[in-house]
Amino acid sequence: MRRYLVLGDETARHPFRQSLPPQVRKDVLATPSPQSWREALTITREDVRGFATSYIACLVAVIAFLF
């Protein structure tokens, strides 16, 4: 593994990220974060479907175990 002969970047804030070369770390920092908490917590149809499927599967498993 190639190591650069400079000190780590303080904006990386983690020892592993500081050890990464600048061109790799550039992509990590370029990803935009959600604007608000509402955008981060959007619930899609697939989320509801997955929850309902796992709920029904657990319910059926408990009922089958009891009887």
Backbone as JSON Lines, residues from 0, in Angstrom:
{"i":0,"aa":"M","n":[0.85,-1.17,0.0],"ca":[0.0,0.0,0.0],"c":[0.9,1.24,0.0]}
{"i":1,"aa":"R","n":[0.56,2.18,-0.82],"ca":[1.38,3.37,-0.95],"c":[0.97,4.4,0.1]}
{"i":2,"aa":"R","n":[1.93,4.91,0.84],"ca":[1.69,5.9,1.88],"c":[2.26,7.25,1.41]}
{"i":3,"aa":"Y","n":[1.49,8.29,1.66],"ca":[1.97,9.62,1.33],"c":[2.82,10.16,2.47]}
{"i":4,"aa":"L","n":[3.81,10.95,2.16],"ca":[4.74,11.46,3.15],"c":[4.29,12.8,3.73]}
{"i":5,"aa":"V","n":[3.03,12.98,3.88],"ca":[2.5,14.21,4.49],"c":[1.61,13.82,5.66]}
{"i":6,"aa":"L","n":[1.35,14.77,6.51],"ca":[0.46,14.52,7.63],"c":[-0.96,14.32,7.13]}
{"i":7,"aa":"G","n":[-1.78,13.68,7.95],"ca":[-3.17,13.44,7.56],"c":[-3.97,14.72,7.49]}
{"i":8,"aa":"D","n":[-5.02,14.67,6.74],"ca":[-5.9,15.81,6.58],"c":[-6.81,15.92,7.81]}
{"i":9,"aa":"E","n":[-6.83,17.06,8.45],"ca":[-7.63,17.22,9.67],"c":[-9.12,17.28,9.37]}
{"i":10,"aa":"T","n":[-9.52,17.55,8.15],"ca":[-10.95,17.59,7.83],"c":[-11.54,16.19,7.72]}
{"i":11,"aa":"A","n":[-10.69,15.16,7.63],"ca":[-11.2,13.79,7.53],"c":[-11.77,13.32,8.86]}
{"i":12,"aa":"R","n":[-11.22,13.77,9.99],"ca":[-11.72,13.52,11.34],"c":[-11.72,12.07,11.77]}
{"i":13,"aa":"H","n":[-11.05,11.19,11.07],"ca":[-10.96,9.8,11.48],"c":[-9.61,9.27,10.99]}
{"i":14,"aa":"P","n":[-8.93,8.47,11.82],"ca":[-7.6,8.0,11.42],"c":[-7.58,7.22,10.1]}
{"i":15,"aa":"F","n":[-8.6,6.4,9.86],"ca":[-8.61,5.65,8.61],"c":[-8.81,6.58,7.42]}
{"i":16,"aa":"R","n":[-9.72,7.52,7.54],"ca":[-9.94,8.46,6.43],"c":[-8.72,9.36,6.23]}
{"i":17,"aa":"Q","n":[-8.01,9.68,7.29],"ca":[-6.8,10.48,7.15],"c":[-5.73,9.72,6.39]}
{"i":18,"aa":"S","n":[-5.73,8.4,6.5],"ca":[-4.71,7.62,5.82],"c":[-5.01,7.42,4.33]}
{"i":19,"aa":"L","n":[-6.23,7.71,3.9],"ca":[-6.58,7.55,2.49],"c":[-5.98,8.66,1.66]}
{"i":20,"aa":"P","n":[-5.66,8.37,0.4],"ca":[-5.14,9.42,-0.48],"c":[-6.24,10.44,-0.8]}
{"i":21,"aa":"P","n":[-5.87,11.66,-1.16],"ca":[-6.86,12.72,-1.38],"c":[-7.88,12.41,-2.47]}
{"i":22,"aa":"Q","n":[-7.47,11.71,-3.54],"ca":[-8.41,11.45,-4.63],"c":[-9.51,10.48,-4.21]}
{"i":23,"aa":"V","n":[-9.24,9.6,-3.26],"ca":[-10.26,8.68,-2.77],"c":[-11.2,9.4,-1.81]}
{"i":24,"aa":"R","n":[-10.64,10.22,-0.95],"ca":[-11.43,10.93,0.04],"c":[-12.3,12.01,-0.6]}
{"i":25,"aa":"K","n":[-11.94,12.48,-1.78],"ca":[-12.7,13.52,-2.46],"c":[-14.11,13.02,-2.77]}
{"i":26,"aa":"D","n":[-14.27,11.76,-3.18],"ca":[-15.58,11.22,-3.51],"c":[-16.45,11.07,-2.27]}
{"i":27,"aa":"V","n":[-15.84,10.75,-1.13],"ca":[-16.6,10.57,0.11],"c":[-17.15,11.9,0.58]}
{"i":28,"aa":"L","n":[-16.36,12.95,0.47],"ca":[-16.81,14.26,0.94],"c":[-17.74,14.94,-0.04]}
{"i":29,"aa":"A","n":[-17.78,14.5,-1.29],"ca":[-18.6,15.16,-2.29],"c":[-20.06,14.72,-2.25]}
{"i":30,"aa":"T","n":[-20.38,13.62,-1.55],"ca":[-21.76,13.17,-1.51],"c":[-22.6,14.13,-0.7]}
{"i":31,"aa":"P","n":[-23.7,14.62,-1.25],"ca":[-24.52,15.59,-0.53],"c":[-25.34,14.91,0.56]}
{"i":32,"aa":"S","n":[-25.46,15.59,1.66],"ca":[-26.28,15.07,2.74],"c":[-27.71,15.57,2.56]}
{"i":33,"aa":"P","n":[-28.7,14.91,3.13],"ca":[-30.08,15.38,3.0],"c":[-30.24,16.77,3.58]}
{"i":34,"aa":"Q","n":[-31.15,17.53,3.02],"ca":[-31.34,18.91,3.44],"c":[-31.98,19.0,4.82]}
{"i":35,"aa":"S","n":[-32.92,18.15,5.11],"ca":[-33.59,18.21,6.4],"c":[-33.86,16.8,6.89]}
{"i":36,"aa":"W","n":[-34.34,16.69,8.1],"ca":[-34.62,15.37,8.67],"c":[-35.82,14.74,7.98]}
{"i":37,"aa":"R","n":[-36.69,15.52,7.43],"ca":[-37.85,14.96,6.71],"c":[-37.43,14.23,5.44]}
{"i":38,"aa":"E","n":[-36.43,14.76,4.76],"ca":[-35.93,14.08,3.56],"c":[-35.21,12.79,3.92]}
{"i":39,"aa":"A","n":[-34.58,12.75,5.07],"ca":[-33.87,11.55,5.49],"c":[-34.83,10.46,5.95]}
{"i":40,"aa":"L","n":[-36.03,10.82,6.39],"ca":[-36.99,9.87,6.94],"c":[-38.18,9.61,6.03]}
{"i":41,"aa":"T","n":[-38.01,9.75,4.75],"ca":[-39.12,9.48,3.84],"c":[-39.41,7.99,3.81]}
{"i":42,"aa":"I","n":[-40.67,7.64,3.9],"ca":[-41.09,6.24,3.9],"c":[-41.69,5.93,2.53]}
{"i":43,"aa":"T","n":[-41.15,4.92,1.89],"ca":[-41.63,4.55,0.56],"c":[-42.6,3.38,0.66]}
{"i":44,"aa":"R","n":[-43.18,3.04,-0.45],"ca":[-44.1,1.91,-0.51],"c":[-43.37,0.6,-0.22]}
{"i":45,"aa":"E","n":[-42.12,0.52,-0.67],"ca":[-41.33,-0.69,-0.4],"c":[-41.06,-0.86,1.09]}
{"i":46,"aa":"D","n":[-40.87,0.24,1.82],"ca":[-40.66,0.15,3.27],"c":[-41.89,-0.39,3.97]}
{"i":47,"aa":"V","n":[-43.06,0.1,3.59],"ca":[-44.31,-0.37,4.2],"c":[-44.55,-1.83,3.84]}
{"i":48,"aa":"R","n":[-44.28,-2.19,2.6],"ca":[-44.47,-3.57,2.18],"c":[-43.54,-4.53,2.92]}
{"i":49,"aa":"G","n":[-42.28,-4.13,3.11],"ca":[-41.33,-4.96,3.84],"c":[-41.72,-5.12,5.29]}
{"i":50,"aa":"F","n":[-42.19,-4.04,5.91],"ca":[-42.63,-4.13,7.3],"c":[-43.84,-5.03,7.43]}
{"i":51,"aa":"A","n":[-44.82,-4.87,6.54],"ca":[-46.03,-5.69,6.61],"c":[-45.71,-7.17,6.37]}
{"i":52,"aa":"T","n":[-44.83,-7.44,5.44],"ca":[-44.45,-8.83,5.16],"c":[-43.78,-9.48,6.36]}
{"i":53,"aa":"S","n":[-42.84,-8.78,6.97],"ca":[-42.15,-9.36,8.12],"c":[-43.09,-9.46,9.33]}
{"i":54,"aa":"Y","n":[-43.99,-8.53,9.5],"ca":[-44.95,-8.59,10.6],"c":[-45.87,-9.81,10.45]}
{"i":55,"aa":"I","n":[-46.4,-10.01,9.25],"ca":[-47.29,-11.15,9.01],"c":[-46.53,-12.47,9.16]}
{"i":56,"aa":"A","n":[-45.28,-12.52,8.68],"ca":[-44.49,-13.74,8.79],"c":[-44.22,-14.08,10.25]}
{"i":57,"aa":"C","n":[-43.9,-13.1,11.06],"ca":[-43.67,-13.35,12.49],"c":[-44.96,-13.76,13.18]}
{"i":58,"aa":"L","n":[-46.07,-13.13,12.83],"ca":[-47.36,-13.47,13.42],"c":[-47.74,-14.92,13.09]}
{"i":59,"aa":"V","n":[-47.54,-15.32,11.85],"ca":[-47.85,-16.69,11.45],"c":[-46.94,-17.68,12.18]}
{"i":60,"aa":"A","n":[-45.66,-17.33,12.34],"ca":[-44.72,-18.21,13.03],"c":[-45.1,-18.37,14.5]}
{"i":61,"aa":"V","n":[-45.53,-17.31,15.16],"ca":[-45.93,-17.4,16.57],"c":[-47.2,-18.2,16.71]}
{"i":62,"aa":"I","n":[-48.16,-17.99,15.83],"ca":[-49.42,-18.74,15.89],"c":[-49.14,-20.22,15.63]}
{"i":63,"aa":"A","n":[-48.28,-20.53,14.67],"ca":[-47.95,-21.93,14.38],"c":[-47.22,-22.57,15.57]}
{"i":64,"aa":"F","n":[-46.4,-21.81,16.26],"ca":[-45.69,-22.34,17.42],"c":[-46.66,-22.61,18.58]}
{"i":65,"aa":"L","n":[-47.66,-21.78,18.74],"ca":[-48.61,-21.93,19.85],"c":[-49.58,-23.09,19.63]}
{"i":66,"aa":"F","n":[-49.92,-23.36,18.4],"ca":[-50.92,-24.43,18.15],"c":[-50.27,-25.66,17.69]}
